[in-house]
Amino acid sequence: LLARQPREMSGTQDITGGLPRVTELFEARKPKEPAVMAEISGMVELRTDRRRGKMTIIVRSESGMEKEHHVPQDRHLLVHTGDYVEAGDPLIEGPLVPHDILRIKGEEALQSYMLAEIQGVYRSQNVRISDKHIEIILSQMLRKVRIDQVGDSRFLPGAVVDKFAFREENNRLAQSLKITEPGDTGLQEGQVLTKQELEEINETTEATGGKPARGKKPKPAIAKTLLLGITKASLQNESWLAAASFQETTKVLTEAAMSSKTDRLVGLKENIILGHLIPAGTGFKPYVEMKLKKQVPTLPEEVTVEDRVRAEIEQDRERLMRI
């Protein structure tokens, strides 16, 4: 390959030309002819297999670990033998796969990439959008996690749960103990209790002359963050009313009825559907439950006629003593 002619940009330069790219990003779809990213950091070595028409890019780390990346031979390479690459760097030309960025480089790198790509489409047409609006959408796309190791939590392996519920469960485990020796408390081995509950049970047991229970720190759950498109993220909403208002209404309502789901009416959309006060502004729960107490100024005590006469006599006596 002696020379390479870059692809010319399309002649249509209106905002609609970039909307398919924005849709592709918000729906977290795999782009056509994506770039291959380096799985690990290290030195690059190229190997060509002319029979299969493929090229193998080997990345060898300093510790001796090797990772092979198989790419078509007709793709334009961005690296050569002897180059050093970091984990997540593209090895061939093409758009990056958001799921690969999340898996290799993490959430922050994915958010920065998505934000830059989406803003690039709009800013090319001089359309200004504040970053905070896109960041809110991205936070909803990264709200779910998949449980890899349940530890001593209440989750099931492979379950998809909300990130806030995952953190809350791990915080509960951090303040709890797992029973290793039940003693005479009547507890079961492996049972998880809060430290305060265990102390109260042990105090009661020791007061009756029994042997207290002992415990150790429970294992927290381990999960991986999922990247969901806005459509799938909306359908994964805990509120079936909010999910039904977006897409696949019949399917969502049928599954909710079969599972006997209950909607707690915590979010915005479900309260709007039912005509309730939305949980924002004056409808914010802490604001609604707030009780205001007005401090009334203390009124001066009423002065009786006797007190007034007594005060005048005292003043006259002081005046006479001065004379």
C-alpha atoms as a printed R data frame, in Angstrom:
    type eleno elety resid chain resno       x       y      z
1   ATOM     1    CA   LEU     A     1   0.000   0.000  0.000
2   ATOM     2    CA   LEU     A     2   1.814   3.101 -1.288
3   ATOM     3    CA   ALA     A     3  -0.805   5.722 -0.615
4   ATOM     4    CA   ARG     A     4  -4.201   5.984  0.939
5   ATOM     5    CA   GLN     A     5  -6.912   8.380 -0.113
6   ATOM     6    CA   PRO     A     6  -9.108   9.528  2.803
7   ATOM     7    CA   ARG     A     7 -12.850   9.198  2.462
8   ATOM     8    CA   GLU     A     8 -14.559  12.429  1.527
9   ATOM     9    CA   MET     A     9 -17.243  13.772  3.796
10  ATOM    10    CA   SER     A    10 -20.819  13.693  2.620
11  ATOM    11    CA   GLY     A    11 -22.129  16.753  0.855
12  ATOM    12    CA   THR     A    12 -25.149  17.135  3.129
13  ATOM    13    CA   GLN     A    13 -24.029  19.018  6.223
14  ATOM    14    CA   ASP     A    14 -27.313  19.653  8.029
15  ATOM    15    CA   ILE     A    15 -28.158  18.371 11.480
16  ATOM    16    CA   THR     A    16 -30.168  15.434 10.112
17  ATOM    17    CA   GLY     A    17 -26.987  13.984  8.622
18  ATOM    18    CA   GLY     A    18 -25.558  13.434 12.102
19  ATOM    19    CA   LEU     A    19 -28.714  12.208 13.810
20  ATOM    20    CA   PRO     A    20 -28.135   8.533 12.852
21  ATOM    21    CA   ARG     A    21 -24.797   8.740 14.665
22  ATOM    22    CA   VAL     A    22 -26.487  10.253 17.741
23  ATOM    23    CA   THR     A    23 -29.133   7.516 17.640
24  ATOM    24    CA   GLU     A    24 -26.396   4.883 17.349
25  ATOM    25    CA   LEU     A    25 -24.672   6.282 20.446
26  ATOM    26    CA   PHE     A    26 -27.794   6.692 22.593
27  ATOM    27    CA   GLU     A    27 -29.010   3.206 21.687
28  ATOM    28    CA   ALA     A    28 -25.530   1.773 22.448
29  ATOM    29    CA   ARG     A    29 -25.405  -0.071 19.119
30  ATOM    30    CA   LYS     A    30 -22.297  -1.656 17.668
31  ATOM    31    CA   PRO     A    31 -21.148   0.502 14.724
32  ATOM    32    CA   LYS     A    32 -20.367  -0.895 11.290
33  ATOM    33    CA   GLU     A    33 -16.714  -1.796 10.742
34  ATOM    34    CA   PRO     A    34 -15.700  -0.883 14.298
35  ATOM    35    CA   ALA     A    35 -12.161  -0.351 15.479
36  ATOM    36    CA   VAL     A    36 -10.371  -3.066 17.436
37  ATOM    37    CA   MET     A    37  -9.097  -1.845 20.798
38  ATOM    38    CA   ALA     A    38  -6.007  -3.078 22.615
39  ATOM    39    CA   GLU     A    39  -7.035  -5.279 25.543
40  ATOM    40    CA   ILE     A    40  -3.784  -4.701 27.459
41  ATOM    41    CA   SER     A    41  -0.853  -2.276 27.414
42  ATOM    42    CA   GLY     A    42   2.361  -3.403 25.738
43  ATOM    43    CA   MET     A    43   4.461  -3.699 22.572
44  ATOM    44    CA   VAL     A    44   2.857  -4.466 19.203
45  ATOM    45    CA   GLU     A    45   3.820  -7.278 16.845
46  ATOM    46    CA   LEU     A    46   2.113  -7.813 13.470
47  ATOM    47    CA   ARG     A    47   1.630 -11.231 11.873
48  ATOM    48    CA   THR     A    48  -0.012 -11.825  8.496
49  ATOM    49    CA   ASP     A    49  -1.909 -14.981  7.536
50  ATOM    50    CA   ARG     A    50  -2.298 -14.710  3.749
51  ATOM    51    CA   ARG     A    51  -4.269 -17.956  3.482
52  ATOM    52    CA   ARG     A    52  -7.111 -16.764  5.674
53  ATOM    53    CA   GLY     A    53  -6.817 -13.151  4.575
54  ATOM    54    CA   LYS     A    54  -6.501 -11.949  8.149
55  ATOM    55    CA   MET     A    55  -3.883 -10.174 10.184
56  ATOM    56    CA   THR     A    56  -3.026 -10.881 13.799
57  ATOM    57    CA   ILE     A    57  -1.988  -8.020 16.060
58  ATOM    58    CA   ILE     A    58  -0.203  -9.316 19.145
59  ATOM    59    CA   VAL     A    59   0.180  -7.020 22.151
60  ATOM    60    CA   ARG     A    60   2.806  -8.229 24.632
61  ATOM    61    CA   SER     A    61   2.902  -6.617 28.081
62  ATOM    62    CA   GLU     A    62   6.016  -6.070 30.215
63  ATOM    63    CA   SER     A    63   5.005  -8.989 32.448
64  ATOM    64    CA   GLY     A    64   4.990 -11.346 29.442
65  ATOM    65    CA   MET     A    65   1.211 -11.530 28.960
66  ATOM    66    CA   GLU     A    66   0.113 -11.748 25.326
67  ATOM    67    CA   LYS     A    67  -3.205 -10.830 23.749
68  ATOM    68    CA   GLU     A    68  -4.060 -11.577 20.123
69  ATOM    69    CA   HIS     A    69  -6.361  -9.357 18.056
70  ATOM    70    CA   HIS     A    70  -7.559 -10.751 14.704
71  ATOM    71    CA   VAL     A    71  -8.454  -8.134 12.081
72  ATOM    72    CA   PRO     A    72  -9.232  -8.283  8.326
73  ATOM    73    CA   GLN     A    73  -6.197  -7.687  6.123
74  ATOM    74    CA   ASP     A    74  -7.868  -4.888  4.146
75  ATOM    75    CA   ARG     A    75  -8.380  -2.645  7.202
76  ATOM    76    CA   HIS     A    76  -6.180   0.398  7.708
77  ATOM    77    CA   LEU     A    77  -3.761  -0.151 10.607
78  ATOM    78    CA   LEU     A    78  -2.989   2.557 13.149
79  ATOM    79    CA   VAL     A    79  -0.027   0.719 14.712
80  ATOM    80    CA   HIS     A    80   3.116  -1.039 13.506
81  ATOM    81    CA   THR     A    81   5.534  -3.589 14.902
82  ATOM    82    CA   GLY     A    82   7.481  -2.119 17.805
83  ATOM    83    CA   ASP     A    83   4.865   0.486 18.768
84  ATOM    84    CA   TYR     A    84   3.754   0.776 22.386
85  ATOM    85    CA   VAL     A    85   0.008   1.001 23.025
86  ATOM    86    CA   GLU     A    86  -2.080   1.555 26.126
87  ATOM    87    CA   ALA     A    87  -5.100  -0.557 26.990
88  ATOM    88    CA   GLY     A    88  -8.051   0.882 25.083
89  ATOM    89    CA   ASP     A    89  -6.072   2.430 22.222
90  ATOM    90    CA   PRO     A    90  -7.518   1.685 18.741
91  ATOM    91    CA   LEU     A    91  -5.393  -0.659 16.634
92  ATOM    92    CA   ILE     A    92  -7.237  -0.160 13.330
93  ATOM    93    CA   GLU     A    93  -9.276   2.677 11.897
94  ATOM    94    CA   GLY     A    94 -12.985   2.891 12.657
95  ATOM    95    CA   PRO     A    95 -15.491   4.028 15.283
96  ATOM    96    CA   LEU     A    96 -15.018   2.659 18.787
97  ATOM    97    CA   VAL     A    97 -17.477   0.224 20.352
98  ATOM    98    CA   PRO     A    98 -18.926   1.768 23.563
99  ATOM    99    CA   HIS     A    99 -19.212  -1.622 25.271
100 ATOM   100    CA   ASP     A   100 -15.501  -2.277 24.667
101 ATOM   101    CA   ILE     A   101 -14.588   1.111 26.144
102 ATOM   102    CA   LEU     A   102 -16.615   0.298 29.263
103 ATOM   103    CA   ARG     A   103 -15.053  -3.161 29.582
104 ATOM   104    CA   ILE     A   104 -11.445  -2.061 29.039
105 ATOM   105    CA   LYS     A   105 -11.193   1.536 30.276
106 ATOM   106    CA   GLY     A   106 -14.151   1.940 32.651
107 ATOM   107    CA   GLU     A   107 -17.131   4.231 33.166
108 ATOM   108    CA   GLU     A   108 -15.357   7.596 33.191
109 ATOM   109    CA   ALA     A   109 -13.621   6.942 29.866
110 ATOM   110    CA   LEU     A   110 -16.914   5.817 28.324
111 ATOM   111    CA   GLN     A   111 -18.770   8.906 29.551
112 ATOM   112    CA   SER     A   112 -16.045  11.205 28.204
113 ATOM   113    CA   TYR     A   113 -16.085   9.444 24.808
114 ATOM   114    CA   MET     A   114 -19.884   9.454 24.477
115 ATOM   115    CA   LEU     A   115 -20.123  13.088 25.551
116 ATOM   116    CA   ALA     A   116 -17.456  14.181 23.068
117 ATOM   117    CA   GLU     A   117 -19.005  12.187 20.192
118 ATOM   118    CA   ILE     A   118 -22.551  13.459 20.792
119 ATOM   119    CA   GLN     A   119 -21.447  17.058 21.273
120 ATOM   120    CA   GLY     A   120 -19.308  16.795 18.141
121 ATOM   121    CA   VAL     A   121 -22.388  16.103 16.007
122 ATOM   122    CA   TYR     A   122 -24.345  19.056 17.365
123 ATOM   123    CA   ARG     A   123 -21.470  21.535 17.553
124 ATOM   124    CA   SER     A   124 -20.567  20.849 13.912
125 ATOM   125    CA   GLN     A   125 -23.918  22.461 13.071
126 ATOM   126    CA   ASN     A   126 -23.462  25.250 15.650
127 ATOM   127    CA   VAL     A   127 -26.073  23.734 17.975
128 ATOM   128    CA   ARG     A   128 -25.155  24.382 21.605
129 ATOM   129    CA   ILE     A   129 -26.296  21.881 24.241
130 ATOM   130    CA   SER     A   130 -25.148  21.983 27.844
131 ATOM   131    CA   ASP     A   131 -23.135  18.940 28.907
132 ATOM   132    CA   LYS     A   132 -25.368  18.346 31.927
133 ATOM   133    CA   HIS     A   133 -28.331  17.275 29.757
134 ATOM   134    CA   ILE     A   134 -26.291  14.592 27.995
135 ATOM   135    CA   GLU     A   135 -24.675  13.537 31.283
136 ATOM   136    CA   ILE     A   136 -28.112  12.878 32.810
137 ATOM   137    CA   ILE     A   137 -28.996  10.575 29.896
138 ATOM   138    CA   LEU     A   138 -25.647   8.774 30.179
139 ATOM   139    CA   SER     A   139 -26.150   8.241 33.917
140 ATOM   140    CA   GLN     A   140 -29.453   6.496 33.177
141 ATOM   141    CA   MET     A   141 -27.787   4.319 30.531
142 ATOM   142    CA   LEU     A   142 -25.171   3.220 33.108
143 ATOM   143    CA   ARG     A   143 -27.578   2.768 36.002
144 ATOM   144    CA   LYS     A   144 -27.779  -1.053 35.960
145 ATOM   145    CA   VAL     A   145 -25.195  -3.619 37.082
146 ATOM   146    CA   ARG     A   146 -24.985  -7.403 36.613
147 ATOM   147    CA   ILE     A   147 -24.093  -9.474 39.676
148 ATOM   148    CA   ASP     A   148 -20.956 -11.580 39.077
149 ATOM   149    CA   GLN     A   149 -20.306 -12.770 42.642
150 ATOM   150    CA   VAL     A   150 -23.150 -12.689 45.161
151 ATOM   151    CA   GLY     A   151 -20.921 -12.960 48.244
152 ATOM   152    CA   ASP     A   152 -23.178 -12.872 51.326
153 ATOM   153    CA   SER     A   153 -25.731 -10.534 49.745
154 ATOM   154    CA   ARG     A   154 -29.380 -11.205 48.933
155 ATOM   155    CA   PHE     A   155 -28.816 -11.037 45.169
156 ATOM   156    CA   LEU     A   156 -28.892 -13.943 42.721
157 ATOM   157    CA   PRO     A   157 -26.014 -14.730 40.314
158 ATOM   158    CA   GLY     A   158 -26.454 -12.925 37.004
159 ATOM   159    CA   ALA     A   159 -29.236 -10.684 38.321
160 ATOM   160    CA   VAL     A   160 -29.507  -7.189 36.811
161 ATOM   161    CA   VAL     A   161 -30.136  -4.681 39.593
162 ATOM   162    CA   ASP     A   162 -30.078  -0.946 40.061
163 ATOM   163    CA   LYS     A   163 -26.692   0.509 40.948
164 ATOM   164    CA   PHE     A   164 -28.152   2.301 43.980
165 ATOM   165    CA   ALA     A   165 -29.687  -0.944 45.295
166 ATOM   166    CA   PHE     A   166 -26.315  -2.658 44.796
167 ATOM   167    CA   ARG     A   167 -24.490   0.008 46.808
168 ATOM   168    CA   GLU     A   168 -27.149  -0.015 49.517
169 ATOM   169    CA   GLU     A   169 -26.826  -3.800 49.930
170 ATOM   170    CA   ASN     A   170 -23.032  -3.610 50.156
171 ATOM   171    CA   ASN     A   171 -23.287  -0.786 52.703
172 ATOM   172    CA   ARG     A   172 -25.629  -2.978 54.750
173 ATOM   173    CA   LEU     A   173 -23.105  -5.825 54.636
174 ATOM   174    CA   ALA     A   174 -20.308  -3.451 55.698
175 ATOM   175    CA   GLN     A   175 -22.266  -2.711 58.893
176 ATOM   176    CA   SER     A   176 -23.160  -6.362 59.541
177 ATOM   177    CA   LEU     A   177 -21.516  -9.581 60.739
178 ATOM   178    CA   LYS     A   178 -21.840 -13.138 59.453
179 ATOM   179    CA   ILE     A   179 -22.406 -15.708 62.204
180 ATOM   180    CA   THR     A   180 -19.560 -18.253 62.448
181 ATOM   181    CA   GLU     A   181 -20.249 -19.620 65.962
182 ATOM   182    CA   PRO     A   182 -23.933 -19.414 67.016
183 ATOM   183    CA   GLY     A   183 -23.198 -20.308 70.650
184 ATOM   184    CA   ASP     A   184 -26.382 -20.457 72.745
185 ATOM   185    CA   THR     A   185 -28.118 -17.604 70.933
186 ATOM   186    CA   GLY     A   186 -30.272 -19.795 68.699
187 ATOM   187    CA   LEU     A   187 -28.923 -18.121 65.564
188 ATOM   188    CA   GLN     A   188 -27.959 -20.113 62.475
189 ATOM   189    CA   GLU     A   189 -24.426 -20.341 61.125
190 ATOM   190    CA   GLY     A   190 -24.042 -18.115 58.070
191 ATOM   191    CA   GLN     A   191 -26.845 -15.771 59.123
192 ATOM   192    CA   VAL     A   192 -26.105 -12.074 58.540
193 ATOM   193    CA   LEU     A   193 -27.085  -9.589 61.246
194 ATOM   194    CA   THR     A   194 -26.246  -5.982 61.934
195 ATOM   195    CA   LYS     A   195 -23.657  -5.357 64.634
196 ATOM   196    CA   GLN     A   196 -26.246  -3.717 66.879
197 ATOM   197    CA   GLU     A   197 -28.654  -6.654 66.594
198 ATOM   198    CA   LEU     A   198 -25.871  -9.137 67.399
199 ATOM   199    CA   GLU     A   199 -24.777  -7.116 70.440
200 ATOM   200    CA   GLU     A   200 -28.326  -7.029 71.807
201 ATOM   201    CA   ILE     A   201 -28.758 -10.801 71.313
202 ATOM   202    CA   ASN     A   202 -25.383 -11.508 72.955
203 ATOM   203    CA   GLU     A   203 -26.227  -9.304 75.943
204 ATOM   204    CA   THR     A   204 -29.488 -11.187 76.466
205 ATOM   205    CA   THR     A   205 -27.713 -14.552 76.115
206 ATOM   206    CA   GLU     A   206 -24.912 -13.628 78.530
207 ATOM   207    CA   ALA     A   207 -27.444 -12.375 81.080
208 ATOM   208    CA   THR     A   208 -28.951 -15.872 81.194
209 ATOM   209    CA   GLY     A   209 -25.516 -17.518 81.432
210 ATOM   210    CA   GLY     A   210 -25.331 -18.655 77.805
211 ATOM   211    CA   LYS     A   211 -22.463 -18.562 75.335
212 ATOM   212    CA   PRO     A   212 -22.527 -15.536 72.999
213 ATOM   213    CA   ALA     A   213 -22.314 -15.804 69.228
214 ATOM   214    CA   ARG     A   214 -19.322 -14.800 67.139
215 ATOM   215    CA   GLY     A   215 -19.171 -13.467 63.626
216 ATOM   216    CA   LYS     A   216 -16.916 -12.163 60.886
217 ATOM   217    CA   LYS     A   217 -17.168  -9.601 58.127
218 ATOM   218    CA   PRO     A   218 -19.450 -10.805 55.308
219 ATOM   219    CA   LYS     A   219 -18.284 -10.837 51.696
220 ATOM   220    CA   PRO     A   220 -19.705  -7.990 49.590
221 ATOM   221    CA   ALA     A   221 -21.288  -8.577 46.198
222 ATOM   222    CA   ILE     A   222 -19.247  -7.927 43.046
223 ATOM   223    CA   ALA     A   223 -20.900  -6.622 39.889
224 ATOM   224    CA   LYS     A   224 -20.094  -5.155 36.475
225 ATOM   225    CA   THR     A   225 -21.675  -2.008 35.109
226 ATOM   226    CA   LEU     A   226 -23.950  -2.486 32.095
227 ATOM   227    CA   LEU     A   227 -24.404  -0.091 29.197
228 ATOM   228    CA   LEU     A   228 -28.026  -0.056 28.057
229 ATOM   229    CA   GLY     A   229 -29.537   1.914 25.206
230 ATOM   230    CA   ILE     A   230 -32.143   4.500 26.135
231 ATOM   231    CA   THR     A   231 -34.962   2.237 24.904
232 ATOM   232    CA   LYS     A   232 -33.795  -0.775 26.898
233 ATOM   233    CA   ALA     A   233 -32.949   1.384 29.912
234 ATOM   234    CA   SER     A   234 -36.486   2.779 29.945
235 ATOM   235    CA   LEU     A   235 -37.988  -0.714 29.743
236 ATOM   236    CA   GLN     A   236 -35.750  -1.817 32.638
237 ATOM   237    CA   ASN     A   237 -37.359   0.795 34.879
238 ATOM   238    CA   GLU     A   238 -38.613  -0.527 38.218
239 ATOM   239    CA   SER     A   239 -41.846   1.384 37.659
240 ATOM   240    CA   TRP     A   240 -43.991  -0.547 35.186
241 ATOM   241    CA   LEU     A   241 -46.151   2.540 34.606
242 ATOM   242    CA   ALA     A   242 -43.107   4.530 33.469
243 ATOM   243    CA   ALA     A   243 -41.885   1.637 31.303
244 ATOM   244    CA   ALA     A   244 -45.299   1.184 29.683
245 ATOM   245    CA   SER     A   245 -45.462   4.882 28.788
246 ATOM   246    CA   PHE     A   246 -42.357   4.583 26.583
247 ATOM   247    CA   GLN     A   247 -42.530   1.523 24.285
248 ATOM   248    CA   GLU     A   248 -43.945  -2.003 24.142
249 ATOM   249    CA   THR     A   249 -46.904  -1.003 26.319
250 ATOM   250    CA   THR     A   250 -48.825  -4.273 25.914
251 ATOM   251    CA   LYS     A   251 -45.767  -6.399 26.723
252 ATOM   252    CA   VAL     A   252 -44.842  -4.358 29.800
253 ATOM   253    CA   LEU     A   253 -48.387  -4.353 31.210
254 ATOM   254    CA   THR     A   254 -48.786  -8.098 30.562
255 ATOM   255    CA   GLU     A   255 -45.524  -8.971 32.323
256 ATOM   256    CA   ALA     A   256 -46.385  -6.664 35.229
257 ATOM   257    CA   ALA     A   257 -49.790  -8.328 35.638
258 ATOM   258    CA   MET     A   258 -48.319 -11.850 35.458
259 ATOM   259    CA   SER     A   259 -45.657 -10.968 38.051
260 ATOM   260    CA   SER     A   260 -48.115  -9.094 40.329
261 ATOM   261    CA   LYS     A   261 -45.802  -6.077 40.367
262 ATOM   262    CA   THR     A   262 -46.477  -3.072 42.586
263 ATOM   263    CA   ASP     A   263 -45.614   0.457 41.509
264 ATOM   264    CA   ARG     A   264 -44.420   2.612 44.424
265 ATOM   265    CA   LEU     A   265 -45.009   5.832 42.439
266 ATOM   266    CA   VAL     A   266 -41.569   7.174 43.294
267 ATOM   267    CA   GLY     A   267 -40.577   8.685 39.952
268 ATOM   268    CA   LEU     A   268 -41.778  11.539 37.799
269 ATOM   269    CA   LYS     A   269 -43.583   9.856 34.889
270 ATOM   270    CA   GLU     A   270 -45.769   7.504 36.919
271 ATOM   271    CA   ASN     A   271 -47.067  10.398 39.029
272 ATOM   272    CA   ILE     A   272 -47.832  12.462 35.923
273 ATOM   273    CA   ILE     A   273 -49.773   9.546 34.412
274 ATOM   274    CA   LEU     A   274 -51.983   9.297 37.506
275 ATOM   275    CA   GLY     A   275 -52.327  13.064 37.930
276 ATOM   276    CA   HIS     A   276 -50.466  13.177 41.232
277 ATOM   277    CA   LEU     A   277 -48.124  15.874 42.464
278 ATOM   278    CA   ILE     A   278 -44.695  15.174 40.966
279 ATOM   279    CA   PRO     A   279 -41.812  14.499 43.397
280 ATOM   280    CA   ALA     A   280 -40.009  17.722 42.506
281 ATOM   281    CA   GLY     A   281 -40.170  21.320 43.654
282 ATOM   282    CA   THR     A   282 -43.053  21.773 46.083
283 ATOM   283    CA   GLY     A   283 -43.902  18.085 45.632
284 ATOM   284    CA   PHE     A   284 -40.449  16.949 46.808
285 ATOM   285    CA   LYS     A   285 -41.029  14.464 49.632
286 ATOM   286    CA   PRO     A   286 -38.740  16.070 52.262
287 ATOM   287    CA   TYR     A   287 -40.329  19.433 51.446
288 ATOM   288    CA   VAL     A   288 -43.874  18.060 51.804
289 ATOM   289    CA   GLU     A   289 -43.065  16.381 55.123
290 ATOM   290    CA   MET     A   290 -41.275  19.437 56.446
291 ATOM   291    CA   LYS     A   291 -42.911  21.110 59.444
292 ATOM   292    CA   LEU     A   292 -42.333  24.815 59.930
293 ATOM   293    CA   LYS     A   293 -42.436  26.354 63.390
294 ATOM   294    CA   LYS     A   294 -42.871  30.089 63.685
295 ATOM   295    CA   GLN     A   295 -41.199  31.709 66.648
296 ATOM   296    CA   VAL     A   296 -43.702  34.104 68.235
297 ATOM   297    CA   PRO     A   297 -42.068  37.041 70.061
298 ATOM   298    CA   THR     A   298 -42.771  37.136 73.781
299 ATOM   299    CA   LEU     A   299 -45.202  39.884 74.775
300 ATOM   300    CA   PRO     A   300 -44.322  42.147 77.705
301 ATOM   301    CA   GLU     A   301 -46.179  41.408 80.929
302 ATOM   302    CA   GLU     A   302 -49.130  43.648 81.714
303 ATOM   303    CA   VAL     A   303 -48.352  46.294 84.361
304 ATOM   304    CA   THR     A   304 -51.043  46.639 87.022
305 ATOM   305    CA   VAL     A   305 -52.025  49.916 88.748
306 ATOM   306    CA   GLU     A   306 -50.477  48.742 92.030
307 ATOM   307    CA   ASP     A   307 -47.138  48.093 90.340
308 ATOM   308    CA   ARG     A   308 -47.233  51.516 88.724
309 ATOM   309    CA   VAL     A   309 -47.985  53.284 92.074
310 ATOM   310    CA   ARG     A   310 -45.261  51.270 93.830
311 ATOM   311    CA   ALA     A   311 -42.752  52.289 91.143
312 ATOM   312    CA   GLU     A   312 -43.704  55.978 91.513
313 ATOM   313    CA   ILE     A   313 -43.272  55.810 95.328
314 ATOM   314    CA   GLU     A   314 -39.814  54.273 94.896
315 ATOM   315    CA   GLN     A   315 -38.829  57.028 92.486
316 ATOM   316    CA   ASP     A   316 -40.042  59.754 94.914
317 ATOM   317    CA   ARG     A   317 -38.123  58.136 97.794
318 ATOM   318    CA   GLU     A   318 -34.906  58.081 95.772
319 ATOM   319    CA   ARG     A   319 -35.428  61.734 94.816
320 ATOM   320    CA   LEU     A   320 -35.893  62.774 98.503
321 ATOM   321    CA   MET     A   321 -32.770  60.890 99.578
322 ATOM   322    CA   ARG     A   322 -30.718  62.824 97.044
323 ATOM   323    CA   ILE     A   323 -31.979  66.140 98.477
